[in-house]
Each structure stands twice: as C-alpha cells, then as structure tokens.
Amino acid sequence: MQRVSAKMDDAGYLTAIGAVVRARRLKQGLSQEALADLSGIDRSHMGRIERGERNVTFLNIVRIANALDCRPSHLLRLAGA
Amino acid sequence: MQRVSAKMDDAGYLTAIGAVVRARRLKQGLSQEALADLSGIDRSHMGRIERGERNVTFLNIVRIANALDCRPSHLLRLAGA
C-alpha cells in the first residue's frame, strides 16, 4: 500500500496549508484578524494555523475556505494535498 | 462575504467525509480495523470519524487518503467540500 513517490511530512503539510491560507487572505486584502473573525476562529489560533504550528481541523478548513470564498478541497489542492 | 447558496452545517460535513472514507474503504475491500492500522489511527477513533462523530484533523485526512491511495483534496471534493 506504500506509494513510491516522495510525500511531504506532517510539518510540510501544515506549513503548506498555512501558507496557502495566508497567500489567499493577502490576495483578498484581509488582515489575519479579519480572517479570524470572519471564520469564527480565535485570532491567536489563526496565527498558529497560518504558521503551520497547529493541525487544523476539517471544520476549521471549511470555515476558512468559506471566509476566503473558495472550496475547502481547493485549499488542500493548492497545498499539494 | 456571505454566500447565498445553501451550505452544509458542521454535522453534515463530518457525516459526509465519514461516509466518503467508509465508501472508499469498502470499495478497496478493507476492514475498518485495517484502514485504522494502515493510517496509524486508533481503531475506535477511526470508527468515530467514519460515523461523523469527530472533527477529523488535516493530518488524519492526509493519513487516511494515503492509506486509501488517493489525494486528501479528492476525499474532500467527494464529500462536497
């Protein structure tokens, strides 16, 4: 069942999804605080998600994607997942 | 920033991703225990994820997708996310 291709490790995935969220937020001219408020996520937790320091949950991915006006699956695809 | 279209609620998203995982697991002829072991996830936790009783994390979505030989973003898309 193991794939041969190289895979990102855990830290790589968390860093990648955080960077995708940050890039899309900036593209939409939102501050981190504004995105946190729109998503209903604690501001300090949002900072940790963007820095890849937290294992973001599915429902928070959904909330962030809604606030960024895109599909959750799209955020994951952009993050290489 | 609010979309007009109907959105699933939290329980709907968790139920949907759990159903997608279960369907794909069965298609591959895997028991829930086998998928849990392949994913490195506790067996009882895997049962709760499949039943939509837990807010599955990004890294567990990655692990499950790897075990099911598909992309994490694909699982989310199948779940309507």
N, CA and C atoms of all chains as a GROMACS GRO file, in nm:
protein
  486
    1MET      N    1   0.083  -0.121   0.000
    1MET     CA    2   0.000   0.000   0.000
    1MET      C    3   0.087   0.127   0.000
    2GLN      N    4   0.216   0.112   0.023
    2GLN     CA    5   0.301   0.231   0.024
    2GLN      C    6   0.322   0.285  -0.117
    3ARG      N    7   0.312   0.417  -0.129
    3ARG     CA    8   0.344   0.477  -0.258
    3ARG      C    9   0.495   0.495  -0.268
    4VAL      N   10   0.543   0.496  -0.390
    4VAL     CA   11   0.686   0.513  -0.411
    4VAL      C   12   0.724   0.660  -0.410
    5SER      N   13   0.632   0.744  -0.458
    5SER     CA   14   0.665   0.887  -0.472
    5SER      C   15   0.691   0.952  -0.336
    6ALA      N   16   0.771   1.056  -0.339
    6ALA     CA   17   0.802   1.129  -0.217
    6ALA      C   18   0.676   1.196  -0.165
    7LYS      N   19   0.661   1.196  -0.034
    7LYS     CA   20   0.547   1.262   0.028
    7LYS      C   21   0.598   1.366   0.125
    8MET      N   22   0.518   1.471   0.142
    8MET     CA   23   0.552   1.568   0.244
    8MET      C   24   0.536   1.504   0.380
    9ASP      N   25   0.614   1.549   0.475
    9ASP     CA   26   0.593   1.503   0.612
    9ASP      C   27   0.487   1.593   0.678
   10ASP      N   28   0.453   1.559   0.803
   10ASP     CA   29   0.346   1.631   0.872
   10ASP      C   30   0.371   1.781   0.875
   11ALA      N   31   0.491   1.820   0.914
   11ALA     CA   32   0.522   1.963   0.924
   11ALA      C   33   0.509   2.029   0.788
   12GLY      N   34   0.548   1.956   0.684
   12GLY     CA   35   0.538   2.011   0.549
   12GLY      C   36   0.395   2.038   0.509
   13TYR      N   37   0.306   1.946   0.541
   13TYR     CA   38   0.164   1.967   0.508
   13TYR      C   39   0.105   2.085   0.584
   14LEU      N   40   0.140   2.094   0.714
   14LEU     CA   41   0.084   2.204   0.794
   14LEU      C   42   0.139   2.338   0.749
   15THR      N   43   0.268   2.341   0.715
   15THR     CA   44   0.327   2.464   0.665
   15THR      C   45   0.263   2.504   0.532
   16ALA      N   46   0.239   2.403   0.447
   16ALA     CA   47   0.184   2.432   0.314
   16ALA      C   48   0.041   2.485   0.324
   17ILE      N   49  -0.044   2.423   0.406
   17ILE     CA   50  -0.182   2.471   0.413
   17ILE      C   51  -0.184   2.611   0.477
   18GLY      N   52  -0.098   2.633   0.574
   18GLY     CA   53  -0.090   2.766   0.635
   18GLY      C   54  -0.048   2.872   0.535
   19ALA      N   55   0.050   2.839   0.452
   19ALA     CA   56   0.099   2.935   0.352
   19ALA      C   57  -0.009   2.963   0.248
   20VAL      N   58  -0.086   2.861   0.212
   20VAL     CA   59  -0.195   2.880   0.116
   20VAL      C   60  -0.302   2.974   0.172
   21VAL      N   61  -0.336   2.950   0.299
   21VAL     CA   62  -0.436   3.037   0.363
   21VAL      C   63  -0.386   3.181   0.367
   22ARG      N   64  -0.263   3.198   0.408
   22ARG     CA   65  -0.207   3.333   0.418
   22ARG      C   66  -0.204   3.402   0.282
   23ALA      N   67  -0.158   3.330   0.179
   23ALA     CA   68  -0.146   3.390   0.045
   23ALA      C   69  -0.283   3.433  -0.007
   24ARG      N   70  -0.382   3.346   0.013
   24ARG     CA   71  -0.515   3.379  -0.038
   24ARG      C   72  -0.578   3.494   0.042
   25ARG      N   73  -0.552   3.494   0.172
   25ARG     CA   74  -0.601   3.605   0.256
   25ARG      C   75  -0.543   3.739   0.210
   26LEU      N   76  -0.412   3.740   0.186
   26LEU     CA   77  -0.347   3.865   0.145
   26LEU      C   78  -0.399   3.910   0.009
   27LYS      N   79  -0.420   3.812  -0.081
   27LYS     CA   80  -0.471   3.843  -0.215
   27LYS      C   81  -0.608   3.912  -0.205
   28GLN      N   82  -0.682   3.875  -0.102
   28GLN     CA   83  -0.815   3.935  -0.086
   28GLN      C   84  -0.811   4.059   0.004
   29GLY      N   85  -0.689   4.100   0.042
   29GLY     CA   86  -0.674   4.224   0.119
   29GLY      C   87  -0.728   4.214   0.260
   30LEU      N   88  -0.728   4.094   0.317
   30LEU     CA   89  -0.777   4.075   0.453
   30LEU      C   90  -0.661   4.069   0.552
   31SER      N   91  -0.680   4.130   0.667
   31SER     CA   92  -0.584   4.110   0.776
   31SER      C   93  -0.607   3.972   0.838
   32GLN      N   94  -0.507   3.925   0.911
   32GLN     CA   95  -0.523   3.796   0.978
   32GLN      C   96  -0.638   3.803   1.080
   33GLU      N   97  -0.651   3.916   1.144
   33GLU     CA   98  -0.759   3.933   1.242
   33GLU      C   99  -0.896   3.929   1.174
   34ALA      N  100  -0.903   3.992   1.057
   34ALA     CA  101  -1.030   3.994   0.985
   34ALA      C  102  -1.068   3.852   0.942
   35LEU      N  103  -0.970   3.777   0.893
   35LEU     CA  104  -0.999   3.640   0.851
   35LEU      C  105  -1.041   3.555   0.971
   36ALA      N  106  -0.972   3.574   1.083
   36ALA     CA  107  -1.009   3.500   1.204
   36ALA      C  108  -1.154   3.531   1.242
   37ASP      N  109  -1.190   3.658   1.240
   37ASP     CA  110  -1.325   3.697   1.280
   37ASP      C  111  -1.428   3.643   1.181
   38LEU      N  112  -1.398   3.652   1.052
   38LEU     CA  113  -1.491   3.600   0.950
   38LEU      C  114  -1.510   3.449   0.964
   39SER      N  115  -1.402   3.382   1.006
   39SER     CA  116  -1.406   3.236   1.016
   39SER      C  117  -1.460   3.188   1.150
   40GLY      N  118  -1.471   3.280   1.245
   40GLY     CA  119  -1.513   3.240   1.379
   40GLY      C  120  -1.406   3.161   1.452
   41ILE      N  121  -1.281   3.192   1.421
   41ILE     CA  122  -1.167   3.123   1.483
   41ILE      C  123  -1.091   3.223   1.568
   42ASP      N  124  -1.046   3.179   1.683
   42ASP     CA  125  -0.967   3.265   1.771
   42ASP      C  126  -0.847   3.322   1.697
   43ARG      N  127  -0.820   3.451   1.718
   43ARG     CA  128  -0.714   3.518   1.641
   43ARG      C  129  -0.576   3.455   1.660
   44SER      N  130  -0.544   3.418   1.783
   44SER     CA  131  -0.411   3.359   1.804
   44SER      C  132  -0.403   3.220   1.742
   45HIS      N  133  -0.516   3.148   1.744
   45HIS     CA  134  -0.518   3.016   1.681
   45HIS      C  135  -0.500   3.032   1.529
   46MET      N  136  -0.562   3.134   1.471
   46MET     CA  137  -0.547   3.156   1.326
   46MET      C  138  -0.400   3.183   1.291
   47GLY      N  139  -0.332   3.259   1.377
   47GLY     CA  140  -0.190   3.283   1.354
   47GLY      C  141  -0.111   3.153   1.353
   48ARG      N  142  -0.145   3.065   1.446
   48ARG     CA  143  -0.073   2.936   1.454
   48ARG      C  144  -0.105   2.849   1.333
   49ILE      N  145  -0.228   2.853   1.287
   49ILE     CA  146  -0.263   2.777   1.167
   49ILE      C  147  -0.182   2.829   1.047
   50GLU      N  148  -0.176   2.960   1.031
   50GLU     CA  149  -0.102   3.017   0.917
   50GLU      C  150   0.046   2.984   0.923
   51ARG      N  151   0.099   2.972   1.043
   51ARG     CA  152   0.242   2.940   1.057
   51ARG      C  153   0.267   2.789   1.056
   52GLY      N  154   0.163   2.711   1.040
   52GLY     CA  155   0.179   2.566   1.034
   52GLY      C  156   0.209   2.504   1.168
   53GLU      N  157   0.170   2.575   1.276
   53GLU     CA  158   0.200   2.527   1.410
   53GLU      C  159   0.086   2.447   1.472
   54ARG      N  160  -0.026   2.438   1.400
   54ARG     CA  161  -0.140   2.364   1.452
   54ARG      C  162  -0.195   2.272   1.343
   55ASN      N  163  -0.245   2.157   1.388
   55ASN     CA  164  -0.307   2.059   1.299
   55ASN      C  165  -0.452   2.100   1.279
   56VAL      N  166  -0.476   2.182   1.179
   56VAL     CA  167  -0.608   2.242   1.158
   56VAL      C  168  -0.713   2.133   1.133
   57THR      N  169  -0.830   2.153   1.188
   57THR     CA  170  -0.936   2.052   1.174
   57THR      C  171  -1.014   2.074   1.044
   58PHE      N  172  -1.085   1.969   1.004
   58PHE     CA  173  -1.168   1.975   0.883
   58PHE      C  174  -1.268   2.092   0.892
   59LEU      N  175  -1.337   2.104   1.006
   59LEU     CA  176  -1.438   2.211   1.014
   59LEU      C  177  -1.375   2.349   1.011
   60ASN      N  178  -1.255   2.364   1.065
   60ASN     CA  179  -1.189   2.494   1.053
   60ASN      C  180  -1.142   2.520   0.910
   61ILE      N  181  -1.101   2.416   0.839
   61ILE     CA  182  -1.069   2.433   0.696
   61ILE      C  183  -1.194   2.481   0.622
   62VAL      N  184  -1.308   2.421   0.654
   62VAL     CA  185  -1.434   2.462   0.591
   62VAL      C  186  -1.464   2.609   0.622
   63ARG      N  187  -1.448   2.648   0.748
   63ARG     CA  188  -1.479   2.786   0.788
   63ARG      C  189  -1.385   2.885   0.720
   64ILE      N  190  -1.257   2.851   0.714
   64ILE     CA  191  -1.160   2.940   0.650
   64ILE      C  192  -1.190   2.950   0.500
   65ALA      N  193  -1.220   2.837   0.438
   65ALA     CA  194  -1.250   2.838   0.294
   65ALA      C  195  -1.374   2.923   0.266
   66ASN      N  196  -1.476   2.910   0.350
   66ASN     CA  197  -1.596   2.991   0.332
   66ASN      C  198  -1.561   3.140   0.340
   67ALA      N  199  -1.479   3.176   0.438
   67ALA     CA  200  -1.441   3.317   0.454
   67ALA      C  201  -1.357   3.366   0.338
   68LEU      N  202  -1.282   3.274   0.277
   68LEU     CA  203  -1.197   3.312   0.163
   68LEU      C  204  -1.268   3.287   0.030
   69ASP      N  205  -1.395   3.250   0.039
   69ASP     CA  206  -1.479   3.234  -0.079
   69ASP      C  207  -1.424   3.130  -0.177
   70CYS      N  208  -1.380   3.018  -0.124
   70CYS     CA  209  -1.335   2.910  -0.211
   70CYS      C  210  -1.372   2.776  -0.147
   71ARG      N  211  -1.349   2.669  -0.218
   71ARG     CA  212  -1.384   2.538  -0.163
   71ARG      C  213  -1.272   2.484  -0.076
   72PRO      N  214  -1.307   2.417   0.032
   72PRO     CA  215  -1.206   2.354   0.117
   72PRO      C  216  -1.112   2.264   0.037
   73SER      N  217  -1.167   2.186  -0.055
   73SER     CA  218  -1.084   2.096  -0.136
   73SER      C  219  -0.983   2.174  -0.220
   74HIS      N  220  -1.020   2.295  -0.260
   74HIS     CA  221  -0.929   2.379  -0.339
   74HIS      C  222  -0.809   2.422  -0.254
   75LEU      N  223  -0.833   2.460  -0.129
   75LEU     CA  224  -0.722   2.496  -0.040
   75LEU      C  225  -0.626   2.379  -0.026
   76LEU      N  226  -0.680   2.259  -0.007
   76LEU     CA  227  -0.594   2.142   0.008
   76LEU      C  228  -0.514   2.115  -0.120
   77ARG      N  229  -0.581   2.130  -0.233
   77ARG     CA  230  -0.511   2.103  -0.360
   77ARG      C  231  -0.396   2.202  -0.377
   78LEU      N  232  -0.420   2.329  -0.346
   78LEU     CA  233  -0.315   2.431  -0.356
   78LEU      C  234  -0.198   2.398  -0.263
   79ALA      N  235  -0.229   2.332  -0.153
   79ALA     CA  236  -0.125   2.295  -0.055
   79ALA      C  237  -0.055   2.164  -0.093
   80GLY      N  238  -0.092   2.111  -0.208
   80GLY     CA  239  -0.026   1.988  -0.254
   80GLY      C  240  -0.084   1.862  -0.193
   81ALA      N  241  -0.200   1.874  -0.129
   81ALA     CA  242  -0.261   1.760  -0.060
   81ALA      C  243  -0.376   1.701  -0.142
   82MET      N  244  -1.960   3.910   0.256
   82MET     CA  245  -1.879   3.789   0.240
   82MET      C  246  -1.965   3.662   0.246
   83GLN      N  247  -2.088   3.673   0.290
   83GLN     CA  248  -2.172   3.554   0.299
   83GLN      C  249  -2.215   3.508   0.160
   84ARG      N  250  -2.207   3.377   0.140
   84ARG     CA  251  -2.259   3.324   0.014
   84ARG      C  252  -2.410   3.304   0.027
   85VAL      N  253  -2.475   3.310  -0.086
   85VAL     CA  254  -2.620   3.292  -0.085
   85VAL      C  255  -2.656   3.145  -0.088
   86SER      N  256  -2.574   3.066  -0.155
   86SER     CA  257  -2.607   2.924  -0.174
   86SER      C  258  -2.613   2.850  -0.040
   87ALA      N  259  -2.693   2.745  -0.040
   87ALA     CA  260  -2.705   2.665   0.081
   87ALA      C  261  -2.573   2.597   0.111
   88LYS      N  262  -2.539   2.591   0.237
   88LYS     CA  263  -2.417   2.522   0.279
   88LYS      C  264  -2.454   2.414   0.378
   89MET      N  265  -2.373   2.308   0.377
   89MET     CA  266  -2.391   2.206   0.478
   89MET      C  267  -2.354   2.264   0.614
   90ASP      N  268  -2.417   2.214   0.717
   90ASP     CA  269  -2.376   2.252   0.851
   90ASP      C  270  -2.262   2.161   0.896
   91ASP      N  271  -2.210   2.188   1.016
   91ASP     CA  272  -2.095   2.114   1.066
   91ASP      C  273  -2.119   1.964   1.064
   92ALA      N  274  -2.233   1.922   1.119
   92ALA     CA  275  -2.262   1.779   1.126
   92ALA      C  276  -2.270   1.719   0.986
   93GLY      N  277  -2.324   1.798   0.893
   93GLY     CA  278  -2.335   1.749   0.756
   93GLY      C  279  -2.199   1.724   0.694
   94TYR      N  280  -2.104   1.815   0.716
   94TYR     CA  281  -1.969   1.796   0.662
   94TYR      C  282  -1.901   1.675   0.722
   95LEU      N  283  -1.915   1.659   0.855
   95LEU     CA  284  -1.848   1.546   0.921
   95LEU      C  285  -1.910   1.414   0.878
   96THR      N  286  -2.043   1.412   0.864
   96THR     CA  287  -2.109   1.291   0.817
   96THR      C  288  -2.066   1.259   0.674
   97ALA      N  289  -2.054   1.364   0.592
   97ALA     CA  290  -2.018   1.343   0.451
   97ALA      C  291  -1.876   1.289   0.436
   98ILE      N  292  -1.781   1.347   0.508
   98ILE     CA  293  -1.643   1.298   0.493
   98ILE      C  294  -1.631   1.156   0.548
   99GLY      N  295  -1.703   1.128   0.656
   99GLY     CA  296  -1.701   0.993   0.711
   99GLY      C  297  -1.759   0.891   0.614
  100ALA      N  298  -1.867   0.929   0.548
  100ALA     CA  299  -1.931   0.839   0.451
  100ALA      C  300  -1.840   0.815   0.331
  101VAL      N  301  -1.768   0.919   0.289
  101VAL     CA  302  -1.676   0.906   0.177
  101VAL      C  303  -1.562   0.810   0.212
  102VAL      N  304  -1.508   0.826   0.333
  102VAL     CA  305  -1.400   0.738   0.378
  102VAL      C  306  -1.449   0.593   0.382
  103ARG      N  307  -1.567   0.573   0.441
  103ARG     CA  308  -1.620   0.437   0.452
  103ARG      C  309  -1.644   0.376   0.314
  104ALA      N  310  -1.704   0.453   0.223
  104ALA     CA  311  -1.735   0.400   0.090
  104ALA      C  312  -1.607   0.360   0.017
  105ARG      N  313  -1.507   0.446   0.025
  105ARG     CA  314  -1.383   0.416  -0.046
  105ARG      C  315  -1.309   0.297   0.017
  106ARG      N  316  -1.315   0.291   0.150
  106ARG     CA  317  -1.255   0.177   0.219
  106ARG      C  318  -1.320   0.045   0.176
  107LEU      N  319  -1.453   0.044   0.172
  107LEU     CA  320  -1.524  -0.079   0.135
  107LEU      C  321  -1.494  -0.117  -0.010
  108LYS      N  322  -1.485  -0.014  -0.096
  108LYS     CA  323  -1.454  -0.039  -0.238
  108LYS      C  324  -1.318  -0.108  -0.252
  109GLN      N  325  -1.228  -0.076  -0.159
  109GLN     CA  326  -1.095  -0.136  -0.164
  109GLN      C  327  -1.087  -0.265  -0.083
  110GLY      N  328  -1.201  -0.308  -0.028
  110GLY     CA  329  -1.205  -0.435   0.044
  110GLY      C  330  -1.132  -0.432   0.176
  111LEU      N  331  -1.124  -0.315   0.237
  111LEU     CA  332  -1.054  -0.304   0.366
  111LEU      C  333  -1.153  -0.303   0.481
  112SER      N  334  -1.118  -0.369   0.590
  112SER     CA  335  -1.198  -0.355   0.712
  112SER      C  336  -1.164  -0.220   0.776
  113GLN      N  337  -1.253  -0.176   0.865
  113GLN     CA  338  -1.227  -0.051   0.935
  113GLN      C  339  -1.098  -0.062   1.017
  114GLU      N  340  -1.077  -0.179   1.075
  114GLU     CA  341  -0.956  -0.200   1.156
  114GLU      C  342  -0.831  -0.192   1.067
  115ALA      N  343  -0.840  -0.250   0.948
  115ALA     CA  344  -0.724  -0.248   0.858
  115ALA      C  345  -0.692  -0.104   0.816
  116LEU      N  346  -0.797  -0.027   0.786
  116LEU     CA  347  -0.773   0.113   0.747
  116LEU      C  348  -0.714   0.191   0.863
  117ALA      N  349  -0.766   0.167   0.983
  117ALA     CA  350  -0.711   0.235   1.101
  117ALA      C  351  -0.562   0.204   1.116
  118ASP      N  352  -0.528   0.076   1.104
  118ASP     CA  353  -0.388   0.036   1.120
  118ASP      C  354  -0.301   0.095   1.010
  119LEU      N  355  -0.349   0.092   0.887
  119LEU     CA  356  -0.272   0.149   0.775
  119LEU      C  357  -0.251   0.299   0.793
  120SER      N  358  -0.352   0.365   0.853
  120SER     CA  359  -0.346   0.511   0.870
  120SER      C  360  -0.272   0.551   0.997
  121GLY      N  361  -0.248   0.454   1.085
  121GLY     CA  362  -0.186   0.488   1.213
  121GLY      C  363  -0.280   0.564   1.305
  122ILE      N  364  -0.410   0.534   1.291
  122ILE     CA  365  -0.512   0.600   1.372
  122ILE      C  366  -0.575   0.494   1.462
  123ASP      N  367  -0.601   0.533   1.586
  123ASP     CA  368  -0.668   0.443   1.681
  123ASP      C  369  -0.798   0.389   1.621
  124ARG      N  370  -0.822   0.258   1.640
  124ARG     CA  371  -0.939   0.195   1.576
  124ARG      C  372  -1.071   0.256   1.618
  125SER      N  373  -1.086   0.287   1.746
  125SER     CA  374  -1.214   0.344   1.789
  125SER      C  375  -1.230   0.487   1.736
  126HIS      N  376  -1.118   0.558   1.725
  126HIS     CA  377  -1.124   0.693   1.668
  126HIS      C  378  -1.164   0.685   1.520
  127MET      N  379  -1.112   0.586   1.448
  127MET     CA  380  -1.149   0.570   1.307
  127MET      C  381  -1.299   0.546   1.292
  128GLY      N  382  -1.354   0.465   1.382
  128GLY     CA  383  -1.499   0.442   1.379
  128GLY      C  384  -1.577   0.571   1.398
  129ARG      N  385  -1.529   0.655   1.489
  129ARG     CA  386  -1.599   0.782   1.514
  129ARG      C  387  -1.584   0.876   1.395
  130ILE      N  388  -1.469   0.874   1.330
  130ILE     CA  389  -1.451   0.956   1.210
  130ILE      C  390  -1.550   0.910   1.101
  131GLU      N  391  -1.558   0.780   1.079
  131GLU     CA  392  -1.648   0.729   0.974
  131GLU      C  393  -1.794   0.761   1.004
  132ARG      N  394  -1.830   0.766   1.132
  132ARG     CA  395  -1.968   0.797   1.168
  132ARG      C  396  -1.992   0.948   1.178
  133GLY      N  397  -1.892   1.027   1.150
  133GLY     CA  398  -1.908   1.172   1.154
  133GLY      C  399  -1.918   1.227   1.295
  134GLU      N  400  -1.864   1.152   1.391
  134GLU     CA  401  -1.874   1.193   1.531
  134GLU      C  402  -1.751   1.271   1.579
  135ARG      N  403  -1.651   1.282   1.492
  135ARG     CA  404  -1.530   1.354   1.530
  135ARG      C  405  -1.491   1.453   1.419
  136ASN      N  406  -1.435   1.565   1.463
  136ASN     CA  407  -1.387   1.667   1.370
  136ASN      C  408  -1.246   1.627   1.327
  137VAL      N  409  -1.238   1.552   1.220
  137VAL     CA  410  -1.112   1.493   1.176
  137VAL      C  411  -1.010   1.603   1.142
  138THR      N  412  -0.887   1.580   1.178
  138THR     CA  413  -0.784   1.681   1.152
  138THR      C  414  -0.725   1.666   1.012
  139PHE      N  415  -0.661   1.774   0.967
  139PHE     CA  416  -0.597   1.774   0.836
  139PHE      C  417  -0.497   1.658   0.824
  140LEU      N  418  -0.412   1.640   0.924
  140LEU     CA  419  -0.310   1.534   0.913
  140LEU      C  420  -0.374   1.396   0.912
  141ASN      N  421  -0.486   1.378   0.983
  141ASN     CA  422  -0.553   1.248   0.975
  141ASN      C  423  -0.621   1.229   0.839
  142ILE      N  424  -0.671   1.336   0.780
  142ILE     CA  425  -0.724   1.326   0.643
  142ILE      C  426  -0.612   1.283   0.549
  143VAL      N  427  -0.493   1.341   0.567
  143VAL     CA  428  -0.379   1.303   0.484
  143VAL      C  429  -0.345   1.155   0.503
  144ARG      N  430  -0.342   1.110   0.629
  144ARG     CA  431  -0.306   0.970   0.656
  144ARG      C  432  -0.409   0.874   0.597
  145ILE      N  433  -0.536   0.909   0.612
  145ILE     CA  434  -0.642   0.823   0.559
  145ILE      C  435  -0.635   0.820   0.407
  146ALA      N  436  -0.614   0.937   0.346
  146ALA     CA  437  -0.605   0.943   0.200
  146ALA      C  438  -0.487   0.861   0.149
  147ASN      N  439  -0.374   0.869   0.217
  147ASN     CA  440  -0.258   0.788   0.178
  147ASN      C  441  -0.293   0.639   0.184
  148ALA      N  442  -0.360   0.599   0.291
  148ALA     CA  443  -0.396   0.457   0.307
  148ALA      C  444  -0.496   0.413   0.201
  149LEU      N  445  -0.578   0.508   0.156
  149LEU     CA  446  -0.680   0.476   0.054
  149LEU      C  447  -0.628   0.507  -0.087
  150ASP      N  448  -0.501   0.544  -0.095
  150ASP     CA  449  -0.435   0.566  -0.223
  150ASP      C  450  -0.504   0.674  -0.307
  151CYS      N  451  -0.540   0.783  -0.241
  151CYS     CA  452  -0.596   0.897  -0.316
  151CYS      C  453  -0.549   1.026  -0.251
  152ARG      N  454  -0.583   1.137  -0.313
  152ARG     CA  455  -0.540   1.265  -0.258
  152ARG      C  456  -0.638   1.314  -0.152
  153PRO      N  457  -0.586   1.377  -0.047
  153PRO     CA  458  -0.673   1.435   0.054
  153PRO      C  459  -0.778   1.530  -0.006
  154SER      N  460  -0.736   1.611  -0.100
  154SER     CA  461  -0.831   1.705  -0.163
  154SER      C  462  -0.942   1.631  -0.235
  155HIS      N  463  -0.912   1.512  -0.286
  155HIS     CA  464  -1.014   1.432  -0.355
  155HIS      C  465  -1.121   1.384  -0.256
  156LEU      N  466  -1.078   1.339  -0.138
  156LEU     CA  467  -1.175   1.298  -0.036
  156LEU      C  468  -1.268   1.414  -0.001
  157LEU      N  469  -1.212   1.534   0.015
  157LEU     CA  470  -1.294   1.650   0.048
  157LEU      C  471  -1.392   1.682  -0.064
  158ARG      N  472  -1.344   1.672  -0.187
  158ARG     CA  473  -1.431   1.705  -0.300
  158ARG      C  474  -1.547   1.607  -0.306
  159LEU      N  475  -1.518   1.479  -0.285
  159LEU     CA  476  -1.624   1.378  -0.286
  159LEU      C  477  -1.726   1.405  -0.174
  160ALA      N  478  -1.679   1.466  -0.066
  160ALA     CA  479  -1.767   1.498   0.046
  160ALA      C  480  -1.841   1.630   0.025
  161GLY      N  481  -1.824   1.690  -0.090
  161GLY     CA  482  -1.893   1.815  -0.120
  161GLY      C  483  -1.826   1.937  -0.062
  162ALA      N  484  -1.703   1.922  -0.017
  162ALA     CA  485  -1.632   2.034   0.047
  162ALA      C  486  -1.530   2.098  -0.047
   0.00000   0.00000   0.00000
